[in-house]
Structures are given as C-alpha cells and as structure tokens.
Amino acid sequence: MEETYLLNHPGVKKSILAGGTGPMPHFPPGTKLVFHFQTLLDNFERTVIDDSRLAGRPAEIFVGKMFKMEVWETLLTSMRIGEVAEFWCDAVHTGLYPIVSKGMRLIAQGKDPLEGQRHMCGMGNMFHYHSTGFPELDELMRTPQPLIFIMELLQVRDPMSYHRESWMMEKDEKLQTVPTLHMQGNALVKQRRFSEAASKYKEAVLLLKTVQSKEMPGDIDYINLGRMIVPLELNYCQCMLELEEYYEVIEHTTELLEKHKGKSCVCINTFPTTELDSL
C-alpha cells in the first residue's frame, strides 16, 4: 500500500486500498458524488467515529456547492469509480467535521439537520456548536485533531442526470417551483391519489420554509412567505385526513393554530371527496 501526498493540498495523505475502474471521471460543478465513508481517530486503536454503512445508506455531496468539509471534495475528486482509499487529514482540514457529522446523524434519524441553527448569527452559532449532543463530537470540537477517512466512491453523476434537491436551488428557483408543485398536487387530488398529492404539497412547503428561514422574522417577506405556506399546509392536512393519518393532521393543524393565535382565523373545513376546498 503506497502512501502519497495529494498535489497542492498540504496536510492530506492518500493510500489506495483498492483500485477503481475506468479513466478518471470529470467533475464539473454540480456533479453528484455518491460514496461510503468511515471516519477514524488517528490513535493506536483507530477508533471509528462514523460509518455510513451502519447508517444504511451512502453519503452524497455535490461538487462546488460549498460543502462544509471542503476537503472531502478534494479527496473524492482524486478517485476513480469503485476505488477505495484511506486519507489522513491534518487538523486544519477537520475542524468542521463535528458539525457535518451531527447533520448526517440527524438526517439518518429522520430529523432536520439545521434544527436550532436558524436565525442565529455567527457568534450564536459558535456557542450552539459547542454542544452537538454527541459526546465524541463535542470532544472533537474542544480538541481539533487529525482524522482518517476511508472512502469508497460508488457513483459520479452528471449535473443534468438527477433531480435537483431543494437545497441546491437558488431562492428564485425555489419560488418558481412552488406553483408547479401546487398544481401537480391539485391534479393528483382530483385523481384521488392523496398520498402522492400530499408529497407535492409537502415539498412545496419545505421549499417555502427554506426561503423563509433566510428572512428576518417579522419582515414583510417573512410574513408573505408564511401566508403562502398556510394553504399548502392545509391541503397537505386534508390529504392526510383522506388517508386517515389523524395524528399527522392533529400535529400540523395544532401547530398552525398556535402560529396564528391572535391573528386572522385559520379555518379547516371538511371537503368533498373529489376536490379540496383550499385548491
């Protein structure tokens, strides 16, 4: 196993454990990289901190999209498809790893990786990050240190070959996508395909909420986005009602009523079996 330093990247050493296949891929901006990884401490025991295989799904990053762990893009774009390599990275490259790891763990648990970080300026975020909720990650926050990453590059997907996730979209693109999702949801409701319709409404709500999260609460843009969200959430709830997902309906409608307490009344009515009142 030959160990080499990556050209123009001080503090990174690479050892190829298994060679990949084919020529070196091209990695234009937006390229989707799908990979498995292990993260190990650089100690005698080589303690494993994270393992994507144990989480049950590979990880993904997109070239040029300012992923917090910039060094990972460097590592992966040095690999062929199918290659397995071990990388030693100096502490200068690993300082943000606890934040990245926390986000990935929350995603694996079905939780929002940004929960608790919204509307916090830089100083607030800094103090928030000192407690990740995971003792081993808190220790890495207190004492930045070199880490070892074992990576297997599974797929390299061209930017035009996959559905763009919401976080990859610019603000205007998100706002333009919402009416399309709304209309698609309406059409699915008329076909009584309530589960698929609910997914469309939910996706539209998430797009609007990600845009709203960048605005200051109380500002006119924040308020207007909230008004756009309400009918979509009601449509989603009515679909859930048709699907007899009553706890889901109660949770969402209670949240809506709490948000709009003391404001204009949010009314939730029954609707005909062929069409939603709020379409």
MARMISE-885631 format. One record per residue (C-alpha): x, y, z. Coordinates in steps of 0.5 Angstrom, whole numbers, plus 500, padded with zeros to 3 digits. Layout:
residues N
- X / Y / Z
- X / Y / Z
...
//
This chain:
residues 279
- X / Y / Z
- 500 / 500 / 500
- 503 / 506 / 498
- 502 / 513 / 501
- 503 / 519 / 497
- 501 / 527 / 499
- 496 / 530 / 495
- 499 / 535 / 490
- 497 / 542 / 492
- 494 / 540 / 498
- 498 / 540 / 504
- 496 / 536 / 510
- 493 / 531 / 506
- 496 / 524 / 505
- 493 / 518 / 501
- 493 / 511 / 501
- 490 / 507 / 496
- 487 / 501 / 499
- 483 / 498 / 492
- 484 / 501 / 485
- 478 / 503 / 482
- 476 / 502 / 474
- 476 / 506 / 468
- 479 / 513 / 467
- 479 / 519 / 472
- 472 / 522 / 472
- 470 / 529 / 470
- 468 / 533 / 476
- 464 / 540 / 473
- 461 / 544 / 478
- 454 / 540 / 481
- 457 / 533 / 480
- 454 / 529 / 485
- 459 / 524 / 488
- 456 / 518 / 492
- 460 / 515 / 497
- 461 / 511 / 503
- 466 / 513 / 509
- 469 / 511 / 515
- 472 / 517 / 520
- 477 / 514 / 525
- 481 / 518 / 530
- 489 / 518 / 529
- 490 / 514 / 535
- 493 / 507 / 536
- 486 / 504 / 537
- 484 / 507 / 530
- 477 / 509 / 534
- 471 / 509 / 529
- 467 / 515 / 530
- 462 / 515 / 524
- 461 / 509 / 519
- 456 / 511 / 513
- 455 / 503 / 512
- 452 / 503 / 519
- 447 / 508 / 518
- 444 / 504 / 512
- 446 / 509 / 506
- 451 / 512 / 503
- 453 / 519 / 503
- 453 / 525 / 498
- 456 / 531 / 496
- 456 / 536 / 490
- 462 / 539 / 487
- 462 / 546 / 488
- 457 / 547 / 493
- 461 / 550 / 499
- 460 / 543 / 503
- 463 / 545 / 510
- 468 / 539 / 509
- 471 / 542 / 503
- 477 / 537 / 504
- 472 / 532 / 502
- 471 / 534 / 495
- 479 / 534 / 495
- 479 / 527 / 497
- 473 / 524 / 493
- 476 / 528 / 486
- 482 / 525 / 487
- 479 / 518 / 486
- 476 / 513 / 481
- 469 / 510 / 481
- 470 / 504 / 485
- 476 / 506 / 489
- 477 / 505 / 496
- 482 / 510 / 499
- 485 / 512 / 506
- 486 / 519 / 507
- 490 / 522 / 513
- 488 / 530 / 514
- 491 / 535 / 519
- 487 / 538 / 524
- 487 / 544 / 519
- 482 / 541 / 515
- 478 / 537 / 520
- 475 / 543 / 525
- 468 / 543 / 522
- 468 / 535 / 522
- 463 / 535 / 528
- 458 / 540 / 525
- 458 / 535 / 519
- 458 / 529 / 523
- 452 / 532 / 527
- 448 / 534 / 521
- 449 / 527 / 518
- 447 / 523 / 524
- 441 / 527 / 525
- 439 / 526 / 518
- 440 / 519 / 519
- 435 / 519 / 525
- 430 / 523 / 520
- 431 / 530 / 524
- 432 / 537 / 521
- 440 / 538 / 521
- 439 / 545 / 521
- 435 / 545 / 527
- 437 / 550 / 532
- 441 / 554 / 528
- 436 / 558 / 524
- 436 / 566 / 525
- 443 / 565 / 529
- 449 / 570 / 528
- 456 / 568 / 527
- 457 / 568 / 535
- 451 / 565 / 537
- 452 / 559 / 532
- 459 / 559 / 535
- 457 / 557 / 542
- 451 / 553 / 540
- 456 / 548 / 536
- 460 / 547 / 543
- 454 / 542 / 544
- 453 / 538 / 539
- 449 / 533 / 543
- 454 / 527 / 542
- 460 / 527 / 547
- 465 / 524 / 542
- 464 / 530 / 537
- 464 / 535 / 543
- 471 / 532 / 544
- 473 / 534 / 537
- 470 / 541 / 538
- 474 / 542 / 544
- 481 / 539 / 541
- 481 / 539 / 534
- 486 / 534 / 531
- 488 / 530 / 525
- 483 / 525 / 523
- 483 / 519 / 518
- 477 / 518 / 513
- 477 / 511 / 509
- 472 / 513 / 503
- 469 / 508 / 497
- 467 / 512 / 491
- 461 / 509 / 489
- 458 / 514 / 483
- 459 / 520 / 480
- 453 / 523 / 477
- 453 / 529 / 472
- 449 / 535 / 474
- 444 / 534 / 469
- 442 / 527 / 471
- 439 / 528 / 477
- 433 / 531 / 480
- 436 / 538 / 484
- 435 / 538 / 491
- 432 / 544 / 494
- 438 / 546 / 498
- 442 / 546 / 491
- 437 / 551 / 488
- 437 / 559 / 489
- 432 / 563 / 492
- 428 / 565 / 485
- 429 / 558 / 483
- 425 / 555 / 489
- 420 / 560 / 489
- 419 / 559 / 482
- 418 / 551 / 483
- 413 / 552 / 489
- 407 / 554 / 484
- 408 / 548 / 480
- 408 / 543 / 486
- 402 / 546 / 488
- 398 / 545 / 481
- 401 / 538 / 481
- 398 / 537 / 488
- 392 / 539 / 486
- 392 / 535 / 480
- 393 / 529 / 484
- 388 / 530 / 489
- 383 / 530 / 483
- 385 / 523 / 481
- 384 / 521 / 489
- 392 / 520 / 489
- 392 / 523 / 496
- 399 / 520 / 498
- 402 / 523 / 492
- 399 / 530 / 493
- 401 / 530 / 500
- 408 / 529 / 498
- 408 / 535 / 493
- 405 / 540 / 498
- 410 / 538 / 503
- 415 / 539 / 498
- 413 / 546 / 496
- 412 / 548 / 504
- 419 / 546 / 505
- 422 / 550 / 499
- 418 / 556 / 502
- 420 / 555 / 509
- 428 / 554 / 507
- 427 / 561 / 503
- 423 / 564 / 510
- 429 / 561 / 514
- 433 / 566 / 511
- 429 / 572 / 512
- 428 / 576 / 519
- 422 / 574 / 523
- 417 / 580 / 523
- 420 / 583 / 516
- 414 / 583 / 510
- 418 / 578 / 506
- 418 / 573 / 512
- 410 / 575 / 513
- 408 / 574 / 506
- 412 / 567 / 505
- 408 / 565 / 512
- 402 / 567 / 508
- 404 / 563 / 502
- 405 / 557 / 507
- 399 / 556 / 510
- 394 / 554 / 504
- 399 / 549 / 502
- 400 / 546 / 509
- 392 / 546 / 510
- 392 / 542 / 503
- 397 / 537 / 506
- 393 / 536 / 512
- 387 / 535 / 508
- 390 / 530 / 504
- 393 / 526 / 511
- 385 / 527 / 513
- 383 / 523 / 507
- 389 / 518 / 508
- 386 / 517 / 516
- 393 / 520 / 518
- 389 / 523 / 524
- 395 / 524 / 529
- 399 / 528 / 523
- 393 / 532 / 522
- 393 / 534 / 529
- 400 / 536 / 530
- 400 / 540 / 524
- 394 / 544 / 525
- 395 / 545 / 532
- 402 / 548 / 530
- 398 / 552 / 525
- 393 / 555 / 530
- 399 / 556 / 535
- 403 / 560 / 530
- 396 / 564 / 528
- 394 / 565 / 535
- 391 / 572 / 536
- 391 / 573 / 528
- 387 / 572 / 523
- 383 / 566 / 524
- 385 / 559 / 520
- 379 / 555 / 518
- 380 / 548 / 517
- 373 / 545 / 514
- 371 / 539 / 511
- 372 / 538 / 504
- 368 / 534 / 498
- 371 / 527 / 496
- 373 / 530 / 489
- 377 / 536 / 491
- 380 / 540 / 496
- 376 / 547 / 499
- 383 / 550 / 499
- 385 / 549 / 492
//
